[in-house]
């Protein structure tokens, strides 16, 4: 029922941020990072081959359509600029 408050722990020293007790070595931090990375990659739901092919085609079609729209817009704006300022 009695939880420590900031007043209770006011006299207790806190470790410094860069102290050697807290900080792990370079290889320990690298190993921790790699373990966490592998753990996160295990959570990923990887697409099946069929889904991957479908997603690839969707992206390629979208890119081609957007490139076409931008090209048409660019040609239209070029004609407007030439009409206003001449050649």
PyMOL Python script that loads the backbone (N, CA, C, O; Angstrom):
from pymol import cmd

cmd.read_pdbstr("""\
ATOM      1  N   UNK A   1       0.814  -1.180   0.000  1.00  0.00           N
ATOM      2  CA  UNK A   1       0.000   0.000   0.000  1.00  0.00           C
ATOM      3  C   UNK A   1       0.861   1.247   0.000  1.00  0.00           C
ATOM      4  O   UNK A   1       0.441   2.302  -0.475  1.00  0.00           O
ATOM      5  N   UNK A   2       2.030   1.127   0.518  1.00  0.00           N
ATOM      6  CA  UNK A   2       2.940   2.256   0.552  1.00  0.00           C
ATOM      7  C   UNK A   2       3.894   2.157  -0.634  1.00  0.00           C
ATOM      8  O   UNK A   2       4.830   1.358  -0.621  1.00  0.00           O
ATOM      9  N   UNK A   3       3.653   2.972  -1.656  1.00  0.00           N
ATOM     10  CA  UNK A   3       4.515   2.981  -2.827  1.00  0.00           C
ATOM     11  C   UNK A   3       5.526   4.107  -2.699  1.00  0.00           C
ATOM     12  O   UNK A   3       5.208   5.161  -2.150  1.00  0.00           O
ATOM     13  N   UNK A   4       6.728   3.903  -3.191  1.00  0.00           N
ATOM     14  CA  UNK A   4       7.718   4.973  -3.095  1.00  0.00           C
ATOM     15  C   UNK A   4       7.316   6.147  -3.974  1.00  0.00           C
ATOM     16  O   UNK A   4       6.872   5.975  -5.109  1.00  0.00           O
ATOM     17  N   UNK A   5       7.478   7.307  -3.439  1.00  0.00           N
ATOM     18  CA  UNK A   5       7.185   8.520  -4.194  1.00  0.00           C
ATOM     19  C   UNK A   5       8.487   9.242  -4.453  1.00  0.00           C
ATOM     20  O   UNK A   5       9.556   8.796  -4.035  1.00  0.00           O
ATOM     21  N   UNK A   6       8.389  10.351  -5.139  1.00  0.00           N
ATOM     22  CA  UNK A   6       9.600  11.098  -5.428  1.00  0.00           C
ATOM     23  C   UNK A   6      10.217  11.642  -4.146  1.00  0.00           C
ATOM     24  O   UNK A   6      11.432  11.833  -4.080  1.00  0.00           O
ATOM     25  N   UNK A   7       9.392  11.896  -3.115  1.00  0.00           N
ATOM     26  CA  UNK A   7       9.916  12.391  -1.845  1.00  0.00           C
ATOM     27  C   UNK A   7      10.666  11.283  -1.112  1.00  0.00           C
ATOM     28  O   UNK A   7      11.660  11.557  -0.440  1.00  0.00           O
ATOM     29  N   UNK A   8      10.199  10.010  -1.232  1.00  0.00           N
ATOM     30  CA  UNK A   8      10.860   8.901  -0.555  1.00  0.00           C
ATOM     31  C   UNK A   8      12.234   8.611  -1.152  1.00  0.00           C
ATOM     32  O   UNK A   8      13.172   8.269  -0.431  1.00  0.00           O
ATOM     33  N   UNK A   9      12.347   8.749  -2.462  1.00  0.00           N
ATOM     34  CA  UNK A   9      13.605   8.411  -3.119  1.00  0.00           C
ATOM     35  C   UNK A   9      14.442   9.649  -3.411  1.00  0.00           C
ATOM     36  O   UNK A   9      15.382   9.586  -4.204  1.00  0.00           O
ATOM     37  N   UNK A  10      14.114  10.765  -2.784  1.00  0.00           N
ATOM     38  CA  UNK A  10      14.842  12.004  -3.055  1.00  0.00           C
ATOM     39  C   UNK A  10      16.288  11.915  -2.602  1.00  0.00           C
ATOM     40  O   UNK A  10      17.158  12.530  -3.220  1.00  0.00           O
ATOM     41  N   UNK A  11      16.574  11.162  -1.535  1.00  0.00           N
ATOM     42  CA  UNK A  11      17.933  11.075  -1.028  1.00  0.00           C
ATOM     43  C   UNK A  11      18.770  10.027  -1.725  1.00  0.00           C
ATOM     44  O   UNK A  11      19.990  10.010  -1.559  1.00  0.00           O
ATOM     45  N   UNK A  12      18.151   9.151  -2.502  1.00  0.00           N
ATOM     46  CA  UNK A  12      18.888   8.063  -3.155  1.00  0.00           C
ATOM     47  C   UNK A  12      19.588   8.583  -4.406  1.00  0.00           C
ATOM     48  O   UNK A  12      18.965   9.262  -5.221  1.00  0.00           O
ATOM     49  N   UNK A  13      20.873   8.275  -4.570  1.00  0.00           N
ATOM     50  CA  UNK A  13      21.573   8.741  -5.774  1.00  0.00           C
ATOM     51  C   UNK A  13      21.120   7.949  -6.994  1.00  0.00           C
ATOM     52  O   UNK A  13      20.848   6.751  -6.909  1.00  0.00           O
ATOM     53  N   UNK A  14      21.045   8.626  -8.112  1.00  0.00           N
ATOM     54  CA  UNK A  14      20.673   7.963  -9.362  1.00  0.00           C
ATOM     55  C   UNK A  14      21.929   7.799 -10.206  1.00  0.00           C
ATOM     56  O   UNK A  14      22.795   8.674 -10.193  1.00  0.00           O
ATOM     57  N   UNK A  15      22.043   6.703 -10.932  1.00  0.00           N
ATOM     58  CA  UNK A  15      23.241   6.508 -11.758  1.00  0.00           C
ATOM     59  C   UNK A  15      23.261   7.501 -12.907  1.00  0.00           C
ATOM     60  O   UNK A  15      22.212   7.889 -13.421  1.00  0.00           O
ATOM     61  N   UNK A  16      24.449   7.908 -13.303  1.00  0.00           N
ATOM     62  CA  UNK A  16      24.585   8.832 -14.421  1.00  0.00           C
ATOM     63  C   UNK A  16      24.286   8.102 -15.718  1.00  0.00           C
ATOM     64  O   UNK A  16      24.368   6.876 -15.790  1.00  0.00           O
ATOM     65  N   UNK A  17      23.937   8.869 -16.740  1.00  0.00           N
ATOM     66  CA  UNK A  17      23.551   8.261 -18.012  1.00  0.00           C
ATOM     67  C   UNK A  17      24.689   7.510 -18.669  1.00  0.00           C
ATOM     68  O   UNK A  17      24.489   6.392 -19.144  1.00  0.00           O
ATOM     69  N   UNK A  18      25.831   8.069 -18.709  1.00  0.00           N
ATOM     70  CA  UNK A  18      26.937   7.447 -19.425  1.00  0.00           C
ATOM     71  C   UNK A  18      27.837   6.616 -18.536  1.00  0.00           C
ATOM     72  O   UNK A  18      28.978   6.333 -18.898  1.00  0.00           O
ATOM     73  N   UNK A  19      27.338   6.223 -17.376  1.00  0.00           N
ATOM     74  CA  UNK A  19      28.197   5.484 -16.457  1.00  0.00           C
ATOM     75  C   UNK A  19      28.509   4.096 -17.005  1.00  0.00           C
ATOM     76  O   UNK A  19      27.737   3.542 -17.788  1.00  0.00           O
ATOM     77  N   UNK A  20      29.641   3.540 -16.591  1.00  0.00           N
ATOM     78  CA  UNK A  20      30.077   2.233 -17.080  1.00  0.00           C
ATOM     79  C   UNK A  20      29.171   1.110 -16.575  1.00  0.00           C
ATOM     80  O   UNK A  20      29.077   0.062 -17.215  1.00  0.00           O
ATOM     81  N   UNK A  21      28.498   1.315 -15.429  1.00  0.00           N
ATOM     82  CA  UNK A  21      27.627   0.274 -14.884  1.00  0.00           C
ATOM     83  C   UNK A  21      26.423   0.049 -15.789  1.00  0.00           C
ATOM     84  O   UNK A  21      25.987  -1.087 -15.975  1.00  0.00           O
ATOM     85  N   UNK A  22      25.894   1.110 -16.342  1.00  0.00           N
ATOM     86  CA  UNK A  22      24.693   1.012 -17.171  1.00  0.00           C
ATOM     87  C   UNK A  22      25.016   0.632 -18.610  1.00  0.00           C
ATOM     88  O   UNK A  22      24.314  -0.183 -19.209  1.00  0.00           O
ATOM     89  N   UNK A  23      26.049   1.203 -19.158  1.00  0.00           N
ATOM     90  CA  UNK A  23      26.338   1.074 -20.580  1.00  0.00           C
ATOM     91  C   UNK A  23      26.992  -0.269 -20.894  1.00  0.00           C
ATOM     92  O   UNK A  23      27.949  -0.686 -20.242  1.00  0.00           O
ATOM     93  N   UNK A  24      26.442  -0.935 -21.917  1.00  0.00           N
ATOM     94  CA  UNK A  24      27.002  -2.209 -22.356  1.00  0.00           C
ATOM     95  C   UNK A  24      28.025  -1.949 -23.448  1.00  0.00           C
ATOM     96  O   UNK A  24      28.061  -0.865 -24.030  1.00  0.00           O
ATOM     97  N   UNK A  25      28.846  -2.934 -23.721  1.00  0.00           N
ATOM     98  CA  UNK A  25      29.869  -2.804 -24.746  1.00  0.00           C
ATOM     99  C   UNK A  25      29.268  -2.782 -26.140  1.00  0.00           C
ATOM    100  O   UNK A  25      28.086  -3.073 -26.328  1.00  0.00           O
ATOM    101  N   UNK A  26      30.088  -2.437 -27.099  1.00  0.00           N
ATOM    102  CA  UNK A  26      29.647  -2.329 -28.488  1.00  0.00           C
ATOM    103  C   UNK A  26      29.116  -3.659 -29.007  1.00  0.00           C
ATOM    104  O   UNK A  26      28.056  -3.700 -29.630  1.00  0.00           O
ATOM    105  N   UNK A  27      29.841  -4.741 -28.758  1.00  0.00           N
ATOM    106  CA  UNK A  27      29.421  -6.040 -29.276  1.00  0.00           C
ATOM    107  C   UNK A  27      28.161  -6.543 -28.576  1.00  0.00           C
ATOM    108  O   UNK A  27      27.349  -7.233 -29.193  1.00  0.00           O
ATOM    109  N   UNK A  28      27.987  -6.209 -27.300  1.00  0.00           N
ATOM    110  CA  UNK A  28      26.777  -6.609 -26.582  1.00  0.00           C
ATOM    111  C   UNK A  28      25.565  -5.878 -27.146  1.00  0.00           C
ATOM    112  O   UNK A  28      24.498  -6.468 -27.314  1.00  0.00           O
ATOM    113  N   UNK A  29      25.737  -4.592 -27.437  1.00  0.00           N
ATOM    114  CA  UNK A  29      24.626  -3.825 -28.025  1.00  0.00           C
ATOM    115  C   UNK A  29      24.316  -4.318 -29.430  1.00  0.00           C
ATOM    116  O   UNK A  29      23.150  -4.401 -29.815  1.00  0.00           O
ATOM    117  N   UNK A  30      25.350  -4.644 -30.197  1.00  0.00           N
ATOM    118  CA  UNK A  30      25.148  -5.160 -31.552  1.00  0.00           C
ATOM    119  C   UNK A  30      24.433  -6.506 -31.519  1.00  0.00           C
ATOM    120  O   UNK A  30      23.534  -6.754 -32.323  1.00  0.00           O
ATOM    121  N   UNK A  31      24.831  -7.375 -30.589  1.00  0.00           N
ATOM    122  CA  UNK A  31      24.175  -8.681 -30.458  1.00  0.00           C
ATOM    123  C   UNK A  31      22.720  -8.510 -30.050  1.00  0.00           C
ATOM    124  O   UNK A  31      21.847  -9.214 -30.559  1.00  0.00           O
ATOM    125  N   UNK A  32      22.449  -7.582 -29.138  1.00  0.00           N
ATOM    126  CA  UNK A  32      21.068  -7.316 -28.717  1.00  0.00           C
ATOM    127  C   UNK A  32      20.240  -6.826 -29.898  1.00  0.00           C
ATOM    128  O   UNK A  32      19.106  -7.260 -30.097  1.00  0.00           O
ATOM    129  N   UNK A  33      20.820  -5.916 -30.680  1.00  0.00           N
ATOM    130  CA  UNK A  33      20.115  -5.402 -31.852  1.00  0.00           C
ATOM    131  C   UNK A  33      19.788  -6.523 -32.832  1.00  0.00           C
ATOM    132  O   UNK A  33      18.669  -6.597 -33.340  1.00  0.00           O
ATOM    133  N   UNK A  34      20.752  -7.393 -33.099  1.00  0.00           N
ATOM    134  CA  UNK A  34      20.528  -8.488 -34.044  1.00  0.00           C
ATOM    135  C   UNK A  34      19.466  -9.457 -33.535  1.00  0.00           C
ATOM    136  O   UNK A  34      18.638  -9.930 -34.314  1.00  0.00           O
ATOM    137  N   UNK A  35      19.482  -9.758 -32.231  1.00  0.00           N
ATOM    138  CA  UNK A  35      18.455 -10.647 -31.662  1.00  0.00           C
ATOM    139  C   UNK A  35      17.068 -10.018 -31.790  1.00  0.00           C
ATOM    140  O   UNK A  35      16.103 -10.699 -32.136  1.00  0.00           O
ATOM    141  N   UNK A  36      16.973  -8.724 -31.510  1.00  0.00           N
ATOM    142  CA  UNK A  36      15.682  -8.046 -31.622  1.00  0.00           C
ATOM    143  C   UNK A  36      15.227  -7.979 -33.074  1.00  0.00           C
ATOM    144  O   UNK A  36      14.037  -8.108 -33.359  1.00  0.00           O
ATOM    145  N   UNK A  37      16.167  -7.777 -33.994  1.00  0.00           N
ATOM    146  CA  UNK A  37      15.822  -7.709 -35.410  1.00  0.00           C
ATOM    147  C   UNK A  37      15.264  -9.045 -35.898  1.00  0.00           C
ATOM    148  O   UNK A  37      14.253  -9.078 -36.598  1.00  0.00           O
ATOM    149  N   UNK A  38      15.913 -10.133 -35.533  1.00  0.00           N
ATOM    150  CA  UNK A  38      15.440 -11.461 -35.937  1.00  0.00           C
ATOM    151  C   UNK A  38      14.071 -11.736 -35.329  1.00  0.00           C
ATOM    152  O   UNK A  38      13.201 -12.298 -35.994  1.00  0.00           O
ATOM    153  N   UNK A  39      13.870 -11.347 -34.074  1.00  0.00           N
ATOM    154  CA  UNK A  39      12.574 -11.559 -33.420  1.00  0.00           C
ATOM    155  C   UNK A  39      11.469 -10.794 -34.138  1.00  0.00           C
ATOM    156  O   UNK A  39      10.364 -11.312 -34.301  1.00  0.00           O
ATOM    157  N   UNK A  40      11.753  -9.567 -34.566  1.00  0.00           N
ATOM    158  CA  UNK A  40      10.746  -8.780 -35.280  1.00  0.00           C
ATOM    159  C   UNK A  40      10.473  -9.361 -36.664  1.00  0.00           C
ATOM    160  O   UNK A  40       9.327  -9.367 -37.115  1.00  0.00           O
ATOM    161  N   UNK A  41      11.513  -9.849 -37.344  1.00  0.00           N
ATOM    162  CA  UNK A  41      11.311 -10.427 -38.674  1.00  0.00           C
ATOM    163  C   UNK A  41      10.502 -11.715 -38.615  1.00  0.00           C
ATOM    164  O   UNK A  41       9.834 -12.068 -39.587  1.00  0.00           O
ATOM    165  N   UNK A  42      10.553 -12.418 -37.495  1.00  0.00           N
ATOM    166  CA  UNK A  42       9.739 -13.630 -37.350  1.00  0.00           C
ATOM    167  C   UNK A  42       8.251 -13.294 -37.246  1.00  0.00           C
ATOM    168  O   UNK A  42       7.406 -14.138 -37.543  1.00  0.00           O
ATOM    169  N   UNK A  43       7.927 -12.073 -36.829  1.00  0.00           N
ATOM    170  CA  UNK A  43       6.529 -11.656 -36.691  1.00  0.00           C
ATOM    171  C   UNK A  43       5.909 -11.260 -38.032  1.00  0.00           C
ATOM    172  O   UNK A  43       4.686 -11.185 -38.155  1.00  0.00           O
ATOM    173  N   UNK A  44       6.747 -11.010 -39.030  1.00  0.00           N
ATOM    174  CA  UNK A  44       6.263 -10.533 -40.323  1.00  0.00           C
ATOM    175  C   UNK A  44       5.488 -11.636 -41.025  1.00  0.00           C
ATOM    176  O   UNK A  44       5.899 -12.796 -41.032  1.00  0.00           O
ATOM    177  N   UNK A  45       4.356 -11.256 -41.617  1.00  0.00           N
ATOM    178  CA  UNK A  45       3.582 -12.194 -42.436  1.00  0.00           C
ATOM    179  C   UNK A  45       4.042 -11.989 -43.878  1.00  0.00           C
ATOM    180  O   UNK A  45       3.690 -10.998 -44.519  1.00  0.00           O
ATOM    181  N   UNK A  46       4.825 -12.927 -44.372  1.00  0.00           N
ATOM    182  CA  UNK A  46       5.397 -12.798 -45.702  1.00  0.00           C
ATOM    183  C   UNK A  46       4.359 -13.197 -46.753  1.00  0.00           C
ATOM    184  O   UNK A  46       3.607 -14.149 -46.546  1.00  0.00           O
ATOM    185  N   UNK A  47       4.309 -12.467 -47.897  1.00  0.00           N
ATOM    186  CA  UNK A  47       3.336 -12.814 -48.938  1.00  0.00           C
ATOM    187  C   UNK A  47       3.719 -14.111 -49.645  1.00  0.00           C
ATOM    188  O   UNK A  47       4.887 -14.492 -49.721  1.00  0.00           O
ATOM    189  N   UNK A  48       2.682 -14.770 -50.160  1.00  0.00           N
ATOM    190  CA  UNK A  48       2.941 -15.959 -50.966  1.00  0.00           C
ATOM    191  C   UNK A  48       3.471 -15.509 -52.330  1.00  0.00           C
ATOM    192  O   UNK A  48       3.454 -14.322 -52.653  1.00  0.00           O
ATOM    193  N   UNK A  49       3.939 -16.468 -53.119  1.00  0.00           N
ATOM    194  CA  UNK A  49       4.472 -16.119 -54.442  1.00  0.00           C
ATOM    195  C   UNK A  49       3.389 -15.468 -55.307  1.00  0.00           C
ATOM    196  O   UNK A  49       3.658 -14.499 -56.018  1.00  0.00           O
ATOM    197  N   UNK A  50       2.174 -15.998 -55.247  1.00  0.00           N
ATOM    198  CA  UNK A  50       1.071 -15.451 -56.043  1.00  0.00           C
ATOM    199  C   UNK A  50       0.761 -14.015 -55.615  1.00  0.00           C
ATOM    200  O   UNK A  50       0.572 -13.138 -56.457  1.00  0.00           O
ATOM    201  N   UNK A  51       0.710 -13.784 -54.309  1.00  0.00           N
ATOM    202  CA  UNK A  51       0.444 -12.430 -53.810  1.00  0.00           C
ATOM    203  C   UNK A  51       1.559 -11.471 -54.221  1.00  0.00           C
ATOM    204  O   UNK A  51       1.293 -10.328 -54.592  1.00  0.00           O
ATOM    205  N   UNK A  52       2.795 -11.932 -54.156  1.00  0.00           N
ATOM    206  CA  UNK A  52       3.927 -11.090 -54.518  1.00  0.00           C
ATOM    207  C   UNK A  52       3.863 -10.682 -55.986  1.00  0.00           C
ATOM    208  O   UNK A  52       4.132  -9.530 -56.327  1.00  0.00           O
ATOM    209  N   UNK A  53       3.507 -11.626 -56.851  1.00  0.00           N
ATOM    210  CA  UNK A  53       3.381 -11.314 -58.280  1.00  0.00           C
ATOM    211  C   UNK A  53       2.242 -10.324 -58.504  1.00  0.00           C
ATOM    212  O   UNK A  53       2.374  -9.391 -59.296  1.00  0.00           O
ATOM    213  N   UNK A  54       1.126 -10.527 -57.809  1.00  0.00           N
ATOM    214  CA  UNK A  54      -0.009  -9.608 -57.930  1.00  0.00           C
ATOM    215  C   UNK A  54       0.381  -8.206 -57.481  1.00  0.00           C
ATOM    216  O   UNK A  54       0.101  -7.232 -58.180  1.00  0.00           O
ATOM    217  N   UNK A  55       1.017  -8.094 -56.331  1.00  0.00           N
ATOM    218  CA  UNK A  55       1.429  -6.783 -55.818  1.00  0.00           C
ATOM    219  C   UNK A  55       2.423  -6.111 -56.757  1.00  0.00           C
ATOM    220  O   UNK A  55       2.380  -4.895 -56.942  1.00  0.00           O
ATOM    221  N   UNK A  56       3.312  -6.894 -57.349  1.00  0.00           N
ATOM    222  CA  UNK A  56       4.295  -6.334 -58.274  1.00  0.00           C
ATOM    223  C   UNK A  56       3.608  -5.749 -59.498  1.00  0.00           C
ATOM    224  O   UNK A  56       3.946  -4.649 -59.934  1.00  0.00           O
ATOM    225  N   UNK A  57       2.642  -6.478 -60.057  1.00  0.00           N
ATOM    226  CA  UNK A  57       1.912  -5.971 -61.220  1.00  0.00           C
ATOM    227  C   UNK A  57       1.108  -4.722 -60.878  1.00  0.00           C
ATOM    228  O   UNK A  57       1.044  -3.786 -61.676  1.00  0.00           O
ATOM    229  N   UNK A  58       0.500  -4.703 -59.710  1.00  0.00           N
ATOM    230  CA  UNK A  58      -0.269  -3.521 -59.297  1.00  0.00           C
ATOM    231  C   UNK A  58       0.644  -2.302 -59.227  1.00  0.00           C
ATOM    232  O   UNK A  58       0.284  -1.227 -59.705  1.00  0.00           O
ATOM    233  N   UNK A  59       1.808  -2.464 -58.643  1.00  0.00           N
ATOM    234  CA  UNK A  59       2.747  -1.344 -58.521  1.00  0.00           C
ATOM    235  C   UNK A  59       3.235  -0.903 -59.896  1.00  0.00           C
ATOM    236  O   UNK A  59       3.293   0.297 -60.167  1.00  0.00           O
ATOM    237  N   UNK A  60       3.586  -1.846 -60.768  1.00  0.00           N
ATOM    238  CA  UNK A  60       4.070  -1.483 -62.100  1.00  0.00           C
ATOM    239  C   UNK A  60       3.006  -0.749 -62.908  1.00  0.00           C
ATOM    240  O   UNK A  60       3.306   0.248 -63.566  1.00  0.00           O
ATOM    241  N   UNK A  61       1.769  -1.231 -62.866  1.00  0.00           N
ATOM    242  CA  UNK A  61       0.682  -0.560 -63.589  1.00  0.00           C
ATOM    243  C   UNK A  61       0.459   0.839 -63.027  1.00  0.00           C
ATOM    244  O   UNK A  61       0.276   1.790 -63.786  1.00  0.00           O
ATOM    245  N   UNK A  62       0.475   0.970 -61.716  1.00  0.00           N
ATOM    246  CA  UNK A  62       0.288   2.280 -61.090  1.00  0.00           C
ATOM    247  C   UNK A  62       1.387   3.249 -61.520  1.00  0.00           C
ATOM    248  O   UNK A  62       1.106   4.407 -61.827  1.00  0.00           O
ATOM    249  N   UNK A  63       2.626   2.787 -61.543  1.00  0.00           N
ATOM    250  CA  UNK A  63       3.740   3.654 -61.930  1.00  0.00           C
ATOM    251  C   UNK A  63       3.603   4.081 -63.386  1.00  0.00           C
ATOM    252  O   UNK A  63       3.845   5.244 -63.707  1.00  0.00           O
ATOM    253  N   UNK A  64       3.223   3.168 -64.270  1.00  0.00           N
ATOM    254  CA  UNK A  64       3.059   3.510 -65.686  1.00  0.00           C
ATOM    255  C   UNK A  64       1.927   4.517 -65.865  1.00  0.00           C
ATOM    256  O   UNK A  64       2.070   5.476 -66.624  1.00  0.00           O
ATOM    257  N   UNK A  65       0.815   4.313 -65.183  1.00  0.00           N
ATOM    258  CA  UNK A  65      -0.317   5.243 -65.282  1.00  0.00           C
ATOM    259  C   UNK A  65       0.082   6.624 -64.767  1.00  0.00           C
ATOM    260  O   UNK A  65      -0.219   7.632 -65.405  1.00  0.00           O
ATOM    261  N   UNK A  66       0.746   6.677 -63.634  1.00  0.00           N
ATOM    262  CA  UNK A  66       1.148   7.967 -63.078  1.00  0.00           C
ATOM    263  C   UNK A  66       2.164   8.664 -63.982  1.00  0.00           C
ATOM    264  O   UNK A  66       2.103   9.882 -64.150  1.00  0.00           O
ATOM    265  N   UNK A  67       3.093   7.911 -64.564  1.00  0.00           N
ATOM    266  CA  UNK A  67       4.063   8.500 -65.488  1.00  0.00           C
ATOM    267  C   UNK A  67       3.348   9.075 -66.707  1.00  0.00           C
ATOM    268  O   UNK A  67       3.707  10.149 -67.190  1.00  0.00           O
ATOM    269  N   UNK A  68       2.341   8.367 -67.203  1.00  0.00           N
ATOM    270  CA  UNK A  68       1.559   8.873 -68.329  1.00  0.00           C
ATOM    271  C   UNK A  68       0.813  10.147 -67.981  1.00  0.00           C
ATOM    272  O   UNK A  68       0.796  11.092 -68.769  1.00  0.00           O
ATOM    273  N   UNK A  69       0.196  10.182 -66.807  1.00  0.00           N
ATOM    274  CA  UNK A  69      -0.521  11.391 -66.386  1.00  0.00           C
ATOM    275  C   UNK A  69       0.422  12.576 -66.228  1.00  0.00           C
ATOM    276  O   UNK A  69       0.094  13.692 -66.631  1.00  0.00           O
ATOM    277  N   UNK A  70       1.567  12.345 -65.654  1.00  0.00           N
ATOM    278  CA  UNK A  70       2.536  13.430 -65.478  1.00  0.00           C
ATOM    279  C   UNK A  70       3.060  13.900 -66.830  1.00  0.00           C
ATOM    280  O   UNK A  70       3.260  15.099 -67.028  1.00  0.00           O
ATOM    281  N   UNK A  71       3.285  12.974 -67.766  1.00  0.00           N
ATOM    282  CA  UNK A  71       3.746  13.351 -69.105  1.00  0.00           C
ATOM    283  C   UNK A  71       2.689  14.190 -69.817  1.00  0.00           C
ATOM    284  O   UNK A  71       3.018  15.193 -70.451  1.00  0.00           O
ATOM    285  N   UNK A  72       1.424  13.787 -69.717  1.00  0.00           N
ATOM    286  CA  UNK A  72       0.346  14.575 -70.334  1.00  0.00           C
ATOM    287  C   UNK A  72       0.240  15.958 -69.710  1.00  0.00           C
ATOM    288  O   UNK A  72       0.063  16.948 -70.420  1.00  0.00           O
ATOM    289  N   UNK A  73       0.347  16.031 -68.401  1.00  0.00           N
ATOM    290  CA  UNK A  73       0.295  17.318 -67.715  1.00  0.00           C
ATOM    291  C   UNK A  73       1.465  18.199 -68.152  1.00  0.00           C
ATOM    292  O   UNK A  73       1.294  19.398 -68.372  1.00  0.00           O
ATOM    293  N   UNK A  74       2.642  17.611 -68.276  1.00  0.00           N
ATOM    294  CA  UNK A  74       3.829  18.357 -68.690  1.00  0.00           C
ATOM    295  C   UNK A  74       3.666  18.886 -70.114  1.00  0.00           C
ATOM    296  O   UNK A  74       3.985  20.043 -70.390  1.00  0.00           O
ATOM    297  N   UNK A  75       3.168  18.040 -71.015  1.00  0.00           N
ATOM    298  CA  UNK A  75       2.944  18.494 -72.396  1.00  0.00           C
ATOM    299  C   UNK A  75       1.912  19.616 -72.445  1.00  0.00           C
ATOM    300  O   UNK A  75       2.080  20.591 -73.177  1.00  0.00           O
ATOM    301  N   UNK A  76       0.853  19.474 -71.666  1.00  0.00           N
ATOM    302  CA  UNK A  76      -0.172  20.519 -71.624  1.00  0.00           C
ATOM    303  C   UNK A  76       0.376  21.832 -71.091  1.00  0.00           C
ATOM    304  O   UNK A  76       0.092  22.895 -71.643  1.00  0.00           O
ATOM    305  N   UNK A  77       1.151  21.764 -70.034  1.00  0.00           N
ATOM    306  CA  UNK A  77       1.721  22.988 -69.469  1.00  0.00           C
ATOM    307  C   UNK A  77       2.727  23.617 -70.432  1.00  0.00           C
ATOM    308  O   UNK A  77       2.827  24.841 -70.511  1.00  0.00           O
ATOM    309  N   UNK A  78       3.475  22.785 -71.165  1.00  0.00           N
ATOM    310  CA  UNK A  78       4.429  23.318 -72.143  1.00  0.00           C
ATOM    311  C   UNK A  78       3.694  24.072 -73.239  1.00  0.00           C
ATOM    312  O   UNK A  78       4.142  25.137 -73.663  1.00  0.00           O
ATOM    313  N   UNK A  79       2.566  23.531 -73.707  1.00  0.00           N
ATOM    314  CA  UNK A  79       1.783  24.229 -74.740  1.00  0.00           C
ATOM    315  C   UNK A  79       1.230  25.551 -74.220  1.00  0.00           C
ATOM    316  O   UNK A  79       1.208  26.550 -74.939  1.00  0.00           O
ATOM    317  N   UNK A  80       0.784  25.550 -72.963  1.00  0.00           N
ATOM    318  CA  UNK A  80       0.265  26.792 -72.371  1.00  0.00           C
ATOM    319  C   UNK A  80       1.374  27.837 -72.290  1.00  0.00           C
ATOM    320  O   UNK A  80       1.157  28.999 -72.635  1.00  0.00           O
ATOM    321  N   UNK A  81       2.547  27.437 -71.841  1.00  0.00           N
ATOM    322  CA  UNK A  81       3.664  28.384 -71.723  1.00  0.00           C
ATOM    323  C   UNK A  81       4.073  28.899 -73.100  1.00  0.00           C
ATOM    324  O   UNK A  81       4.327  30.093 -73.259  1.00  0.00           O
ATOM    325  N   UNK A  82       4.140  28.011 -74.102  1.00  0.00           N
ATOM    326  CA  UNK A  82       4.487  28.459 -75.453  1.00  0.00           C
ATOM    327  C   UNK A  82       3.411  29.373 -76.021  1.00  0.00           C
ATOM    328  O   UNK A  82       3.726  30.308 -76.758  1.00  0.00           O
ATOM    329  N   UNK A  83       2.142  29.120 -75.691  1.00  0.00           N
ATOM    330  CA  UNK A  83       1.065  29.978 -76.183  1.00  0.00           C
ATOM    331  C   UNK A  83       1.155  31.368 -75.556  1.00  0.00           C
ATOM    332  O   UNK A  83       0.871  32.367 -76.217  1.00  0.00           O
ATOM    333  N   UNK A  84       1.545  31.434 -74.301  1.00  0.00           N
ATOM    334  CA  UNK A  84       1.624  32.731 -73.619  1.00  0.00           C
ATOM    335  C   UNK A  84       2.881  33.492 -74.038  1.00  0.00           C
ATOM    336  O   UNK A  84       2.798  34.669 -74.389  1.00  0.00           O
ATOM    337  N   UNK A  85       4.028  32.845 -74.007  1.00  0.00           N
ATOM    338  CA  UNK A  85       5.297  33.536 -74.234  1.00  0.00           C
ATOM    339  C   UNK A  85       5.843  33.363 -75.643  1.00  0.00           C
ATOM    340  O   UNK A  85       6.792  34.055 -76.010  1.00  0.00           O
ATOM    341  N   UNK A  86       5.296  32.488 -76.425  1.00  0.00           N
ATOM    342  CA  UNK A  86       5.782  32.247 -77.779  1.00  0.00           C
ATOM    343  C   UNK A  86       7.066  31.433 -77.773  1.00  0.00           C
ATOM    344  O   UNK A  86       7.610  31.086 -76.724  1.00  0.00           O
ATOM    345  N   UNK A  87       7.530  31.143 -78.985  1.00  0.00           N
ATOM    346  CA  UNK A  87       8.739  30.309 -79.085  1.00  0.00           C
ATOM    347  C   UNK A  87       9.963  31.141 -79.247  1.00  0.00           C
ATOM    348  O   UNK A  87      11.066  30.604 -79.346  1.00  0.00           O
TER     349      UNK A  87
END
""", "prot")
cmd.dss("prot")
cmd.show_as("cartoon", "prot")
cmd.util.cbc("prot")
cmd.orient("prot")
